[in-house]
């Protein structure tokens, strides 16, 4: 089946000009047949869900530096070759290798109990015997500043309620150094989530080089609230924190790259993908095995349907997004000479839930083109275009001027499971994943096949 060839003549005639005004009335009618074929193929079965289940059930979570990550990468490369994708390879990346080790938090007074925790990525260890100290509970950084005199020798707990991820995650990132500045022995952070079933949330943290490093971990919402109540009653809770986290030397890993080479402009590239690494909890299904598989399946369907756009479509499974973004930086460095030829970068890293459209960052004229392409997704309710497209892995190249896009998905439950043991396959719906595949496939194919590349800002 060669739908691309059947519309090529019409596309070349109708879309001869690169201006958005000339393209506006013609993109939808020109690309409707090929878009419908991609959508129908994506929705035909549960191939993407099944492949993701195979990936996550077989290899589990995939923290940078772990054997499970590298085994998963080997499998993906083999499967992509089996799918008949072109130029399949692993591009080398050195990644940080943080190991969690054993960890525990024990409530000592007013009663004895084990409290579930997850040490935050990059944290140092406690002494072998742990740290036993009273808990000081604060709501935010400002309260800690006001109560500086009380913090010395304490374990500071930041009991910051979830407002938005962007706002609340600053406590996860900066708690340790803020607490160290006022003499605390360790820091605890209420998990960054709007809903909890006593599930702590992992994630990266950073140390300020000007202060001492102290260990830091996430506690559950329920236990943060319990400790707050205890303090409010004047009970002076005491806990023992034990962590054996450590850094090992940087480890070799790979970005997985595969292509469908362009028919007439193969040096121009539309890149799409997600990150294959995950935190060392759960299965990394939602974050971000699903993003990898959705992008992969989008390109596989193009191959299956005999579609070959003008430009190259390149799928990438980036490594080390979670605790270093070394994969995105390595991709930029390896492909720096061709960044100006990247027409669009599309990243899925907010869960493969039901899409309502895409988010996009680019010039006004490029946005006008994308709005026309998005109409091809109205059939599945995914024709919206909102500002703000991007992602951590594509950030290094979008900062150099490449237009950025992401699926705009229903994120109402994403942070329920984000970075927890609950990020497992059962949270994902096969039809929703198929809709994400369709959205990425249509966007990537049509942008790759337009007669002119998306307009970019002048340098």
FIMARKOL-599839 format. One record per residue (C-alpha): residue in three letters; chain; x, y, z. Coordinates in steps of 0.25 Angstrom, whole numbers, plus 5000, padded with zeros to 4 digits. Example, Ala and Ser with C-alpha at 12.3 -4.5 7.8 and 13.67 -1.06 7.14 Angstrom:
(rec "ala", "A", (5049, 4982, 5031))
(rec "ser", "A", (5055, 4996, 5029))
//
This chain:
(rec "unk", "A", (5000, 5000, 5000))
(rec "unk", "A", (5006, 5013, 4996))
(rec "unk", "A", (4997, 5024, 5001))
(rec "unk", "A", (5008, 5034, 5001))
(rec "unk", "A", (5011, 5032, 4986))
(rec "unk", "A", (4996, 5033, 4983))
(rec "unk", "A", (4996, 5047, 4989))
(rec "unk", "A", (5009, 5052, 4985))
(rec "unk", "A", (5005, 5058, 4972))
(rec "unk", "A", (4993, 5065, 4978))
(rec "unk", "A", (5002, 5070, 4990))
(rec "unk", "A", (5013, 5076, 4981))
(rec "unk", "A", (5003, 5083, 4973))
(rec "unk", "A", (4994, 5089, 4984))
(rec "unk", "A", (5004, 5091, 4994))
(rec "unk", "A", (5015, 5098, 4985))
(rec "unk", "A", (5016, 5110, 4994))
(rec "unk", "A", (5022, 5110, 5008))
(rec "unk", "A", (5014, 5121, 5014))
(rec "unk", "A", (5003, 5117, 5024))
(rec "unk", "A", (4992, 5125, 5017))
(rec "unk", "A", (4994, 5116, 5004))
(rec "unk", "A", (4995, 5103, 5012))
(rec "unk", "A", (4983, 5106, 5021))
(rec "unk", "A", (4972, 5102, 5012))
(rec "unk", "A", (4979, 5090, 5006))
(rec "unk", "A", (4987, 5082, 5017))
(rec "unk", "A", (4974, 5075, 5022))
(rec "unk", "A", (4968, 5071, 5009))
(rec "unk", "A", (4982, 5067, 5004))
(rec "unk", "A", (4986, 5058, 5015))
(rec "unk", "A", (4972, 5053, 5020))
(rec "unk", "A", (4974, 5039, 5013))
(rec "unk", "A", (4988, 5037, 5019))
(rec "unk", "A", (4984, 5042, 5033))
(rec "unk", "A", (4971, 5033, 5033))
(rec "unk", "A", (4980, 5021, 5029))
(rec "unk", "A", (4989, 5024, 5041))
(rec "unk", "A", (4978, 5026, 5051))
(rec "unk", "A", (4971, 5013, 5046))
(rec "unk", "A", (4983, 5005, 5047))
(rec "unk", "A", (4987, 5010, 5061))
(rec "unk", "A", (4973, 5007, 5066))
(rec "unk", "A", (4971, 4994, 5060))
(rec "unk", "A", (4977, 4986, 5071))
(rec "unk", "A", (4985, 4987, 5085))
(rec "unk", "A", (4999, 4985, 5078))
(rec "unk", "A", (5005, 4997, 5086))
(rec "unk", "A", (4999, 4993, 5099))
(rec "unk", "A", (5004, 4979, 5097))
(rec "unk", "A", (5018, 4983, 5093))
(rec "unk", "A", (5019, 4992, 5105))
(rec "unk", "A", (5014, 4981, 5114))
(rec "unk", "A", (5025, 4972, 5109))
(rec "unk", "A", (5035, 4982, 5111))
(rec "unk", "A", (5031, 4986, 5125))
(rec "unk", "A", (5028, 4972, 5130))
(rec "unk", "A", (5041, 4966, 5125))
(rec "unk", "A", (5050, 4977, 5129))
(rec "unk", "A", (5043, 4984, 5140))
(rec "unk", "A", (5048, 4998, 5145))
(rec "unk", "A", (5061, 5003, 5138))
(rec "unk", "A", (5069, 5013, 5146))
(rec "unk", "A", (5081, 5019, 5139))
(rec "unk", "A", (5093, 5010, 5141))
(rec "unk", "A", (5085, 4997, 5144))
(rec "unk", "A", (5086, 4984, 5136))
(rec "unk", "A", (5071, 4984, 5134))
(rec "unk", "A", (5072, 4997, 5126))
(rec "unk", "A", (5083, 4992, 5117))
(rec "unk", "A", (5075, 4979, 5115))
(rec "unk", "A", (5063, 4987, 5111))
(rec "unk", "A", (5071, 4995, 5101))
(rec "unk", "A", (5077, 4982, 5095))
(rec "unk", "A", (5063, 4977, 5093))
(rec "unk", "A", (5058, 4990, 5087))
(rec "unk", "A", (5069, 4990, 5077))
(rec "unk", "A", (5066, 4975, 5073))
(rec "unk", "A", (5051, 4978, 5072))
(rec "unk", "A", (5053, 4990, 5063))
(rec "unk", "A", (5061, 4983, 5054))
(rec "unk", "A", (5051, 4972, 5053))
(rec "unk", "A", (5041, 4983, 5050))
(rec "unk", "A", (5049, 4987, 5038))
(rec "unk", "A", (5052, 5001, 5043))
(rec "unk", "A", (5065, 5007, 5037))
(rec "unk", "A", (5078, 5011, 5042))
(rec "unk", "A", (5075, 5004, 5056))
(rec "unk", "A", (5086, 5007, 5066))
(rec "unk", "A", (5090, 5010, 5080))
(rec "unk", "A", (5097, 5023, 5081))
(rec "unk", "A", (5107, 5023, 5093))
(rec "unk", "A", (5104, 5032, 5105))
(rec "unk", "A", (5111, 5032, 5119))
(rec "unk", "A", (5101, 5033, 5130))
(rec "unk", "A", (5101, 5035, 5145))
(rec "unk", "A", (5100, 5023, 5153))
(rec "unk", "A", (5093, 5025, 5167))
(rec "unk", "A", (5089, 5013, 5175))
(rec "unk", "A", (5078, 5014, 5185))
(rec "unk", "A", (5083, 5003, 5194))
(rec "unk", "A", (5075, 4999, 5207))
(rec "unk", "A", (5067, 5010, 5214))
(rec "unk", "A", (5057, 5011, 5225))
(rec "unk", "A", (5050, 5022, 5234))
(rec "unk", "A", (5045, 5017, 5248))
(rec "unk", "A", (5036, 5025, 5257))
(rec "unk", "A", (5042, 5024, 5271))
(rec "unk", "A", (5033, 5033, 5279))
(rec "unk", "A", (5022, 5034, 5282))
(rec "unk", "A", (5020, 5020, 5277))
(rec "unk", "A", (5029, 5011, 5269))
(rec "unk", "A", (5025, 5009, 5254))
(rec "unk", "A", (5032, 5007, 5241))
(rec "unk", "A", (5029, 5018, 5231))
(rec "unk", "A", (5030, 5016, 5216))
(rec "unk", "A", (5040, 5025, 5209))
(rec "unk", "A", (5048, 5026, 5196))
(rec "unk", "A", (5061, 5033, 5197))
(rec "unk", "A", (5062, 5044, 5187))
(rec "unk", "A", (5071, 5042, 5175))
(rec "unk", "A", (5085, 5047, 5177))
(rec "unk", "A", (5084, 5047, 5192))
(rec "unk", "A", (5096, 5043, 5201))
(rec "unk", "A", (5095, 5032, 5211))
(rec "unk", "A", (5093, 5033, 5226))
(rec "unk", "A", (5104, 5028, 5236))
(rec "unk", "A", (5102, 5013, 5237))
(rec "unk", "A", (5095, 5014, 5250))
(rec "unk", "A", (5085, 5024, 5244))
(rec "unk", "A", (5081, 5038, 5249))
(rec "unk", "A", (5072, 5038, 5261))
(rec "unk", "A", (5066, 5052, 5264))
(rec "unk", "A", (5053, 5060, 5266))
(rec "unk", "A", (5045, 5064, 5254))
(rec "unk", "A", (5043, 5079, 5251))
(rec "unk", "A", (5031, 5081, 5242))
(rec "unk", "A", (5030, 5093, 5233))
(rec "unk", "A", (5020, 5096, 5222))
(rec "unk", "A", (5030, 5104, 5213))
(rec "unk", "A", (5044, 5110, 5212))
(rec "unk", "A", (5039, 5123, 5218))
(rec "unk", "A", (5034, 5116, 5230))
(rec "unk", "A", (5048, 5109, 5231))
(rec "unk", "A", (5055, 5123, 5230))
(rec "unk", "A", (5046, 5129, 5241))
(rec "unk", "A", (5049, 5117, 5250))
(rec "unk", "A", (5064, 5116, 5247))
(rec "unk", "A", (5068, 5115, 5262))
(rec "unk", "A", (5059, 5103, 5264))
(rec "unk", "A", (5065, 5094, 5253))
(rec "unk", "A", (5079, 5091, 5258))
(rec "unk", "A", (5081, 5076, 5261))
(rec "unk", "A", (5067, 5073, 5255))
(rec "unk", "A", (5061, 5065, 5244))
(rec "unk", "A", (5053, 5075, 5236))
(rec "unk", "A", (5040, 5071, 5229))
(rec "unk", "A", (5035, 5079, 5218))
(rec "unk", "A", (5020, 5077, 5218))
(rec "unk", "A", (5017, 5085, 5206))
(rec "unk", "A", (5003, 5082, 5200))
(rec "unk", "A", (5002, 5079, 5185))
(rec "unk", "A", (4998, 5091, 5177))
(rec "unk", "A", (5004, 5088, 5163))
(rec "unk", "A", (5016, 5079, 5160))
(rec "unk", "A", (5024, 5091, 5155))
(rec "unk", "A", (5022, 5099, 5168))
(rec "unk", "A", (5023, 5087, 5179))
(rec "unk", "A", (5035, 5080, 5173))
(rec "unk", "A", (5044, 5091, 5177))
(rec "unk", "A", (5043, 5085, 5191))
(rec "unk", "A", (5048, 5071, 5186))
(rec "unk", "A", (5059, 5078, 5179))
(rec "unk", "A", (5064, 5088, 5189))
(rec "unk", "A", (5060, 5082, 5203))
(rec "unk", "A", (5073, 5076, 5207))
(rec "unk", "A", (5081, 5089, 5204))
(rec "unk", "A", (5071, 5098, 5211))
(rec "unk", "A", (5071, 5089, 5223))
(rec "unk", "A", (5086, 5088, 5223))
(rec "unk", "A", (5087, 5103, 5223))
(rec "unk", "A", (5080, 5104, 5237))
(rec "unk", "A", (5088, 5092, 5243))
(rec "unk", "A", (5078, 5081, 5241))
(rec "unk", "A", (5083, 5067, 5241))
(rec "unk", "A", (5074, 5062, 5230))
(rec "unk", "A", (5062, 5066, 5221))
(rec "unk", "A", (5049, 5059, 5218))
(rec "unk", "A", (5039, 5063, 5208))
(rec "unk", "A", (5024, 5061, 5207))
(rec "unk", "A", (5023, 5053, 5193))
(rec "unk", "A", (5019, 5062, 5182))
(rec "unk", "A", (5006, 5057, 5178))
(rec "unk", "A", (4991, 5061, 5180))
(rec "unk", "A", (4986, 5047, 5184))
(rec "unk", "A", (4993, 5036, 5192))
(rec "unk", "A", (4990, 5022, 5196))
(rec "unk", "A", (5003, 5022, 5205))
(rec "unk", "A", (5012, 5022, 5193))
(rec "unk", "A", (5024, 5030, 5194))
(rec "unk", "A", (5029, 5037, 5181))
(rec "unk", "A", (5044, 5037, 5177))
(rec "unk", "A", (5051, 5047, 5168))
(rec "unk", "A", (5063, 5055, 5167))
(rec "unk", "A", (5069, 5065, 5177))
(rec "unk", "A", (5081, 5075, 5176))
(rec "unk", "A", (5091, 5080, 5186))
(rec "unk", "A", (5096, 5094, 5187))
(rec "unk", "A", (5111, 5093, 5187))
(rec "unk", "A", (5112, 5104, 5197))
(rec "unk", "A", (5106, 5096, 5209))
(rec "unk", "A", (5108, 5082, 5215))
(rec "unk", "A", (5101, 5070, 5208))
(rec "unk", "A", (5091, 5063, 5217))
(rec "unk", "A", (5082, 5051, 5214))
(rec "unk", "A", (5068, 5053, 5208))
(rec "unk", "A", (5056, 5045, 5206))
(rec "unk", "A", (5041, 5046, 5202))
(rec "unk", "A", (5031, 5041, 5212))
(rec "unk", "A", (5016, 5038, 5209))
(rec "unk", "A", (5005, 5049, 5209))
(rec "unk", "A", (4999, 5041, 5220))
(rec "unk", "A", (5011, 5041, 5229))
(rec "unk", "A", (5015, 5055, 5227))
(rec "unk", "A", (5001, 5059, 5232))
(rec "unk", "A", (5002, 5050, 5244))
(rec "unk", "A", (5015, 5056, 5248))
(rec "unk", "A", (5009, 5069, 5246))
(rec "unk", "A", (4998, 5065, 5256))
(rec "unk", "A", (5007, 5060, 5266))
(rec "unk", "A", (5015, 5073, 5266))
(rec "unk", "A", (5002, 5081, 5267))
(rec "unk", "A", (4999, 5073, 5280))
(rec "unk", "A", (5013, 5075, 5286))
(rec "unk", "A", (5017, 5061, 5285))
(rec "unk", "A", (5031, 5063, 5279))
(rec "unk", "A", (5032, 5052, 5270))
(rec "unk", "A", (5046, 5045, 5268))
(rec "unk", "A", (5050, 5037, 5256))
(rec "unk", "A", (5062, 5029, 5252))
(rec "unk", "A", (5066, 5030, 5237))
(rec "unk", "A", (5075, 5020, 5231))
(rec "unk", "A", (5080, 5021, 5216))
(rec "unk", "A", (5092, 5014, 5209))
(rec "unk", "A", (5090, 5022, 5196))
(rec "unk", "A", (5103, 5024, 5188))
(rec "unk", "A", (5109, 5028, 5174))
(rec "unk", "A", (5117, 5018, 5166))
(rec "unk", "A", (5125, 5023, 5154))
(rec "unk", "A", (5118, 5027, 5142))
(rec "unk", "A", (5113, 5016, 5134))
(rec "unk", "A", (5112, 5013, 5119))
(rec "unk", "A", (5098, 5014, 5113))
(rec "unk", "A", (5091, 5017, 5099))
(rec "unk", "A", (5081, 5025, 5092))
(rec "unk", "A", (5073, 5016, 5083))
(rec "unk", "A", (5071, 5022, 5069))
(rec "unk", "A", (5063, 5017, 5057))
(rec "unk", "A", (5058, 5023, 5045))
(rec "unk", "A", (5049, 5023, 5033))
(rec "unk", "A", (5058, 5031, 5023))
(rec "unk", "A", (5052, 5042, 5015))
(rec "unk", "A", (5049, 5040, 5000))
(rec "unk", "A", (5054, 5053, 4995))
(rec "unk", "A", (5060, 5061, 5007))
(rec "unk", "A", (5066, 5050, 5016))
(rec "unk", "A", (5075, 5060, 5022))
(rec "unk", "A", (5063, 5068, 5028))
(rec "unk", "A", (5058, 5061, 5041))
(rec "unk", "A", (5046, 5060, 5049))
(rec "unk", "A", (5050, 5053, 5062))
(rec "unk", "A", (5040, 5047, 5072))
(rec "unk", "A", (5041, 5039, 5085))
(rec "unk", "A", (5042, 5037, 5100))
(rec "unk", "A", (5052, 5033, 5110))
(rec "unk", "A", (5054, 5018, 5113))
(rec "unk", "A", (5060, 5020, 5127))
(rec "unk", "A", (5051, 5021, 5139))
(rec "unk", "A", (5053, 5022, 5154))
(rec "unk", "A", (5056, 5009, 5161))
(rec "unk", "A", (5042, 5007, 5166))
(rec "unk", "A", (5029, 5001, 5159))
(rec "unk", "A", (5031, 4997, 5144))
(rec "unk", "A", (5033, 5011, 5138))
(rec "unk", "A", (5021, 5008, 5129))
(rec "unk", "A", (5014, 5022, 5130))
(rec "unk", "A", (5028, 5029, 5131))
(rec "unk", "A", (5032, 5027, 5121))
(rec "unk", "A", (5032, 5013, 5114))
(rec "unk", "A", (5019, 5018, 5109))
(rec "unk", "A", (5025, 5030, 5102))
(rec "unk", "A", (5036, 5021, 5095))
(rec "unk", "A", (5026, 5011, 5090))
(rec "unk", "A", (5016, 5021, 5085))
(rec "unk", "A", (5026, 5028, 5077))
(rec "unk", "A", (5032, 5015, 5072))
(rec "unk", "A", (5019, 5009, 5068))
(rec "unk", "A", (5016, 5022, 5061))
(rec "unk", "A", (5028, 5020, 5052))
(rec "unk", "A", (5025, 5005, 5051))
(rec "unk", "A", (5011, 5008, 5045))
(rec "unk", "A", (5017, 5017, 5035))
(rec "unk", "A", (5026, 5006, 5030))
(rec "unk", "A", (5015, 4995, 5031))
(rec "unk", "A", (5006, 5004, 5022))
(rec "unk", "A", (5017, 5007, 5012))
(rec "unk", "A", (5017, 5022, 5015))
(rec "unk", "A", (5030, 5029, 5013))
(rec "unk", "A", (5030, 5044, 5015))
(rec "unk", "A", (5039, 5054, 5008))
(rec "unk", "A", (5047, 5056, 5021))
(rec "unk", "A", (5053, 5046, 5030))
(rec "unk", "A", (5045, 5042, 5042))
(rec "unk", "A", (5054, 5038, 5054))
(rec "unk", "A", (5050, 5031, 5066))
(rec "unk", "A", (5058, 5032, 5079))
(rec "unk", "A", (5058, 5025, 5092))
(rec "unk", "A", (5066, 5034, 5100))
(rec "unk", "A", (5074, 5029, 5113))
(rec "unk", "A", (5076, 5036, 5126))
(rec "unk", "A", (5064, 5046, 5126))
(rec "unk", "A", (5061, 5044, 5141))
(rec "unk", "A", (5074, 5047, 5148))
(rec "unk", "A", (5083, 5055, 5138))
(rec "unk", "A", (5077, 5057, 5124))
(rec "unk", "A", (5091, 5052, 5119))
(rec "unk", "A", (5083, 5045, 5107))
(rec "unk", "A", (5077, 5058, 5102))
(rec "unk", "A", (5090, 5065, 5103))
(rec "unk", "A", (5098, 5054, 5096))
(rec "unk", "A", (5087, 5054, 5085))
(rec "unk", "A", (5089, 5069, 5083))
(rec "unk", "A", (5105, 5067, 5082))
(rec "unk", "A", (5104, 5055, 5073))
(rec "unk", "A", (5095, 5062, 5063))
(rec "unk", "A", (5099, 5076, 5065))
(rec "unk", "A", (5103, 5078, 5050))
(rec "unk", "A", (5089, 5074, 5046))
(rec "unk", "A", (5081, 5082, 5057))
(rec "unk", "A", (5078, 5093, 5047))
(rec "unk", "A", (5071, 5082, 5038))
(rec "unk", "A", (5062, 5077, 5050))
(rec "unk", "A", (5049, 5081, 5045))
(rec "unk", "A", (5041, 5077, 5058))
(rec "unk", "A", (5044, 5070, 5071))
(rec "unk", "A", (5033, 5063, 5078))
(rec "unk", "A", (5034, 5056, 5092))
(rec "unk", "A", (5024, 5048, 5100))
(rec "unk", "A", (5027, 5049, 5114))
(rec "unk", "A", (5014, 5052, 5122))
(rec "unk", "A", (5007, 5038, 5121))
(rec "unk", "A", (5000, 5031, 5110))
(rec "unk", "A", (4987, 5035, 5114))
(rec "unk", "A", (4975, 5040, 5105))
(rec "unk", "A", (4980, 5052, 5096))
(rec "unk", "A", (4972, 5064, 5093))
(rec "unk", "A", (4983, 5070, 5084))
(rec "unk", "A", (4997, 5075, 5084))
(rec "unk", "A", (5005, 5086, 5091))
(rec "unk", "A", (5014, 5093, 5082))
(rec "unk", "A", (5025, 5103, 5083))
(rec "unk", "A", (5029, 5110, 5070))
(rec "unk", "A", (5027, 5123, 5062))
(rec "unk", "A", (5014, 5128, 5059))
(rec "unk", "A", (5014, 5124, 5045))
(rec "unk", "A", (5019, 5110, 5049))
(rec "unk", "A", (5007, 5109, 5059))
(rec "unk", "A", (4997, 5113, 5048))
(rec "unk", "A", (5002, 5101, 5040))
(rec "unk", "A", (5001, 5092, 5052))
(rec "unk", "A", (4987, 5096, 5054))
(rec "unk", "A", (4984, 5092, 5040))
(rec "unk", "A", (4991, 5078, 5042))
(rec "unk", "A", (4984, 5076, 5055))
(rec "unk", "A", (4970, 5077, 5049))
(rec "unk", "A", (4973, 5063, 5043))
(rec "unk", "A", (4972, 5058, 5057))
(rec "unk", "A", (4958, 5064, 5060))
(rec "unk", "A", (4952, 5050, 5057))
(rec "unk", "A", (4958, 5045, 5070))
(rec "unk", "A", (4956, 5057, 5078))
(rec "unk", "A", (4971, 5061, 5078))
(rec "unk", "A", (4971, 5073, 5069))
(rec "unk", "A", (4974, 5083, 5079))
(rec "unk", "A", (4987, 5092, 5079))
(rec "unk", "A", (4992, 5099, 5092))
(rec "unk", "A", (5005, 5106, 5095))
(rec "unk", "A", (5016, 5100, 5103))
(rec "unk", "A", (5021, 5088, 5095))
(rec "unk", "A", (5034, 5082, 5099))
(rec "unk", "A", (5041, 5072, 5108))
(rec "unk", "A", (5054, 5069, 5116))
(rec "unk", "A", (5060, 5061, 5105))
(rec "unk", "A", (5058, 5070, 5093))
(rec "unk", "A", (5061, 5082, 5102))
(rec "unk", "A", (5076, 5082, 5097))
(rec "unk", "A", (5072, 5083, 5083))
(rec "unk", "A", (5059, 5092, 5084))
(rec "unk", "A", (5068, 5102, 5091))
(rec "unk", "A", (5075, 5103, 5078))
(rec "unk", "A", (5063, 5107, 5071))
(rec "unk", "A", (5056, 5094, 5067))
(rec "unk", "A", (5041, 5095, 5068))
(rec "unk", "A", (5036, 5086, 5080))
(rec "unk", "A", (5023, 5078, 5082))
(rec "unk", "A", (5017, 5068, 5092))
(rec "unk", "A", (5004, 5061, 5092))
(rec "unk", "A", (4994, 5068, 5101))
(rec "unk", "A", (4988, 5057, 5109))
(rec "unk", "A", (4978, 5056, 5121))
(rec "unk", "A", (4988, 5058, 5133))
(rec "unk", "A", (4978, 5057, 5144))
(rec "unk", "A", (4984, 5044, 5150))
(rec "unk", "A", (4998, 5045, 5145))
(rec "unk", "A", (5004, 5050, 5158))
(rec "unk", "A", (4996, 5040, 5166))
(rec "unk", "A", (5006, 5029, 5161))
(rec "unk", "A", (5018, 5038, 5156))
(rec "unk", "A", (5031, 5032, 5161))
(rec "unk", "A", (5025, 5021, 5170))
(rec "unk", "A", (5023, 5006, 5172))
(rec "unk", "A", (5009, 5009, 5166))
(rec "unk", "A", (5014, 5012, 5152))
(rec "unk", "A", (5010, 4999, 5146))
(rec "unk", "A", (5003, 4994, 5133))
(rec "unk", "A", (4989, 4993, 5139))
(rec "unk", "A", (4988, 5008, 5140))
(rec "unk", "A", (4989, 5010, 5125))
(rec "unk", "A", (4977, 5007, 5115))
(rec "unk", "A", (4980, 5001, 5102))
(rec "unk", "A", (4971, 5010, 5094))
(rec "unk", "A", (4977, 5022, 5100))
(rec "unk", "A", (4991, 5018, 5097))
(rec "unk", "A", (4986, 5015, 5082))
(rec "unk", "A", (4980, 5029, 5082))
(rec "unk", "A", (4994, 5034, 5086))
(rec "unk", "A", (5000, 5026, 5075))
(rec "unk", "A", (4991, 5032, 5065))
(rec "unk", "A", (4993, 5046, 5069))
(rec "unk", "A", (5008, 5045, 5068))
(rec "unk", "A", (5008, 5037, 5055))
(rec "unk", "A", (4999, 5047, 5048))
(rec "unk", "A", (5007, 5059, 5053))
(rec "unk", "A", (5020, 5053, 5050))
(rec "unk", "A", (5017, 5048, 5037))
(rec "unk", "A", (5010, 5060, 5031))
(rec "unk", "A", (5020, 5070, 5036))
(rec "unk", "A", (5031, 5061, 5030))
(rec "unk", "A", (5024, 5061, 5017))
(rec "unk", "A", (5020, 5076, 5015))
(rec "unk", "A", (5026, 5082, 5003))
(rec "unk", "A", (5033, 5093, 5012))
(rec "unk", "A", (5039, 5091, 5026))
(rec "unk", "A", (5032, 5098, 5038))
(rec "unk", "A", (5036, 5112, 5038))
(rec "unk", "A", (5047, 5115, 5049))
(rec "unk", "A", (5051, 5128, 5055))
(rec "unk", "A", (5062, 5136, 5049))
(rec "unk", "A", (5075, 5135, 5056))
//
